[in-house]
Amino acid sequence: MARIKSNGTQVYAVIGAAVVRFNCTKAFTFGEDSFSKIDSTCLDSDTKDYERGLRDPGEGSIQIDLDDENAGHMQLIQLAEAGDKVQWYVGSSHSKTPPTYEAVSGIELPEDRIWWSFEGYINPSSPTVEPDALVGYTFALVRTSAVVTTPRVVAP
């Protein structure tokens, strides 16, 4: 049975026209989507019936132990303050191959790892400071789209 380790997962976003890697994230959650219910119950029915309605993308989080010498950590804080929607790409631990981006053709995801992608923004966060711990941030990650899973290519 194949299992995918979390350690080695890498988080990227396209900001402007560049792929930015957020080094040393501590935890990442995508959140769960929900859907509205459209009541389609007939008047002569004994049981309610529903159709699935609009998707409400989930709210996850991205967590770091702050390293002010890590440009990605400082960029996360700036991104949260700006509130800009960006495209996010999370690559599995199968490899370390980064995505590439070109303004004309868009994102190119390497086929040697699983990719999870979505659009969203992060909200500002205050640091957590407590005894015997590193200064940390947990940013609320508000998705504005579904998470798309792009499987890796596995050789037969």
ROROTI-740035 format. One line per 10 residues: number of its first residue (from 0); their letters; for each residue x, y, z of N, C-alpha, C. Coordinates in steps of 0.05 Angstrom, whole numbers. Example, Ala and Ser with C-alpha at 12.3 -4.5 7.8 and 13.67 -1.06 7.14 Angstrom:
0> AS> 264:-114:156:246:-90:156:264:-66:156  257:-45:142:273:-21:143:258:1:157;
This chain:
0> MARIKSNGTQ> 17:-24:0:0:0:0:18:25:0  14:42:-19:29:67:-21:18:87:-2  36:101:12:28:123:30:44:147:22  32:170:26:46:195:19:53:209:45  78:214:50:87:228:74:82:258:71  74:271:93:70:300:93:97:314:91  117:304:105:143:317:104:153:316:76  161:339:66:170:342:38:150:356:21  125:361:31:105:376:17:114:405:15  110:416:-9:119:444:-13:95:461:-22;
10> VYAVIGAAVV> 94:486:-13:72:505:-18:83:527:-36  68:532:-58:75:553:-77:50:571:-82  55:595:-92:34:612:-102:45:628:-125  27:635:-144:35:653:-165:28:681:-156  48:698:-153:44:725:-144:56:743:-166  39:760:-177:48:776:-201:52:756:-223  76:755:-234:82:735:-255:104:716:-246  106:711:-220:127:694:-210:116:672:-192  129:649:-192:122:627:-174:139:632:-149  125:634:-126:138:638:-100:134:614:-83;
20> RFNCTKAFTF> 157:603:-72:155:581:-54:156:591:-26  138:581:-9:138:588:19:152:566:34  178:571:39:195:551:53:187:548:82  190:525:92:187:518:121:159:525:132  138:517:117:112:519:129:109:496:149  95:501:171:93:481:192:69:463:188  47:474:178:22:459:173:6:473:152  -10:458:138:-26:469:116:-52:453:115  -75:466:117:-101:453:114:-117:467:92  -131:451:77:-147:462:55:-175:470:63;
30> GEDSFSKIDS> -185:459:85:-213:464:93:-232:447:77  -256:445:86:-276:429:73:-297:446:59  -304:438:35:-325:452:20:-352:444:31  -371:461:28:-399:454:34:-416:464:10  -440:454:9:-458:461:-13:-485:470:-1  -497:490:-14:-524:497:-5:-543:475:-14  -567:475:-1:-588:456:-9:-611:471:-22  -619:461:-44:-642:472:-58:-665:453:-53  -686:463:-40:-709:447:-33:-725:440:-59  -727:415:-65:-742:406:-89:-765:387:-81;
40> TCLDSDTKDY> -775:391:-57:-796:374:-46:-823:380:-60  -836:359:-68:-863:362:-79:-883:364:-56  -904:378:-62:-925:382:-41:-937:356:-31  -938:336:-48:-951:311:-40:-930:290:-30  -906:300:-25:-885:282:-15:-885:280:16  -878:256:26:-876:252:55:-848:259:66  -829:262:48:-801:267:56:-790:290:40  -775:306:53:-762:328:38:-742:317:19  -739:332:-3:-719:324:-24:-703:350:-31  -678:345:-37:-660:368:-42:-643:363:-67;
50> ERGLRDPGEG> -636:384:-80:-616:384:-101:-591:398:-89  -568:390:-99:-544:403:-89:-542:431:-102  -536:451:-86:-535:478:-96:-506:487:-100  -501:512:-95:-475:524:-100:-454:515:-80  -429:513:-90:-406:505:-73:-398:530:-57  -393:525:-31:-381:545:-14:-353:535:-7  -333:545:-20:-306:534:-15:-298:537:14  -282:518:23:-275:517:51:-254:538:59  -251:539:85:-230:557:97:-210:540:112  -186:541:103:-164:525:115:-145:543:130;
60> SIQIDLDDEN> -120:535:132:-100:552:145:-72:544:135  -54:563:139:-26:558:134:-11:568:159  6:551:169:19:557:195:50:558:191  63:578:204:92:580:203:102:586:231  127:578:236:142:588:259:159:610:247  155:635:254:166:658:241:197:658:241  207:661:217:236:665:213:238:691:196  247:713:209:247:738:195:269:740:174  286:720:173:307:718:151:296:701:128  273:690:130:260:675:109:242:693:94;
70> AGHMQLIQLA> 250:700:69:234:719:53:205:710:49  201:684:46:174:673:43:156:679:66  167:677:91:151:683:114:142:712:115  161:730:108:154:758:107:134:764:85  137:750:63:118:753:40:90:743:48  88:722:64:62:713:73:48:735:89  63:748:107:52:770:123:42:792:105  58:800:85:50:821:66:26:812:49  26:787:41:3:777:25:-23:778:41  -21:771:66:-44:772:84:-55:801:87;
80> EAGDKVQWYV> -37:819:91:-45:847:94:-58:858:69  -48:850:46:-58:859:20:-86:847:14  -90:822:22:-115:808:17:-119:800:-12  -98:799:-27:-100:792:-56:-106:763:-60  -124:757:-79:-129:729:-87:-106:720:-105  -96:696:-99:-74:685:-115:-80:656:-121  -66:645:-140:-67:616:-146:-47:602:-128  -56:581:-114:-40:566:-96:-35:538:-108  -11:528:-104:-3:501:-113:12:487:-91  2:464:-83:14:448:-62:24:422:-75;
90> GSSHSKTPPT> 50:418:-73:62:394:-86:68:373:-65  62:348:-72:67:325:-54:96:320:-50  102:303:-31:130:296:-24:143:277:-43  130:269:-65:142:250:-84:167:260:-96  169:287:-100:193:299:-111:196:327:-101  217:341:-110:221:369:-103:219:387:-128  210:376:-150:209:392:-175:188:414:-172  197:439:-175:179:462:-172:162:467:-198  140:480:-195:125:488:-219:139:511:-233  132:516:-258:142:539:-272:119:555:-282;
100> YEAVSGIELP> 123:580:-287:102:598:-296:112:616:-318  96:618:-339:101:637:-361:76:653:-365  79:679:-370:56:697:-372:36:688:-394  47:677:-416:30:670:-439:17:642:-434  34:623:-427:23:595:-425:13:588:-397  19:604:-377:10:599:-350:27:579:-334  15:564:-316:30:547:-298:36:520:-311  59:509:-306:67:482:-315:73:466:-290  57:446:-284:61:429:-261:76:404:-268  99:399:-256:114:374:-261:97:350:-256;
110> EDRIWWSFEG> 101:329:-272:84:305:-270:94:285:-250  117:291:-236:129:271:-218:119:274:-189  98:290:-185:86:293:-158:57:300:-161  42:295:-140:13:303:-140:12:332:-134  -6:346:-147:-10:375:-143:-39:380:-134  -42:397:-114:-69:407:-106:-68:437:-112  -88:447:-126:-87:475:-134:-115:488:-129  -114:513:-124:-139:528:-119:-133:558:-119  -154:574:-119:-151:603:-116:-160:611:-88  -147:630:-77:-155:639:-50:-137:662:-40;
120> YINPSSPTVE> -144:672:-16:-129:693:-3:-125:686:26  -106:698:39:-102:694:67:-109:719:83  -120:715:106:-126:738:124:-103:744:143  -100:769:151:-79:776:170:-82:760:196  -60:755:209:-59:740:234:-41:754:253  -46:751:278:-28:761:299:-10:738:307  14:744:316:32:723:324:23:710:350  30:685:353:26:670:378:53:669:392  54:679:416:78:680:432:72:666:459  86:644:464:81:629:489:108:617:499;
130> PDALVGYTFA> 109:610:525:134:599:536:142:574:522  168:570:520:181:546:509:170:539:481  167:560:464:157:556:437:169:577:419  167:573:393:175:592:373:152:611:368  158:635:360:137:654:352:124:644:327  98:641:327:84:629:304:61:646:294  53:640:270:30:652:257:13:629:245  -13:632:248:-32:615:234:-51:633:218  -47:632:192:-63:649:174:-88:634:165  -111:647:167:-136:635:156:-133:637:125;
140> LVRTSAVVTT> -137:614:112:-134:612:83:-163:609:72  -172:630:59:-200:630:49:-199:622:19  -209:598:13:-209:590:-15:-233:602:-29  -228:610:-54:-250:620:-71:-256:602:-94  -244:578:-93:-250:557:-113:-247:530:-100  -255:510:-115:-251:482:-106:-221:476:-107  -213:455:-93:-186:444:-95:-186:425:-118  -168:429:-137:-165:411:-160:-141:393:-155  -144:367:-157:-123:348:-153:-112:339:-181  -86:343:-185:-73:334:-209:-55:311:-202;
150> PRVVAP> -63:286:-209:-47:263:-201:-19:263:-215  0:250:-202:26:247:-214:25:224:-234  44:224:-252:46:202:-272:63:180:-259  52:156:-256:66:134:-244:73:114:-267  99:108:-268:109:90:-289:98:62:-283  89:47:-304:78:21:-301:99:1:-292;
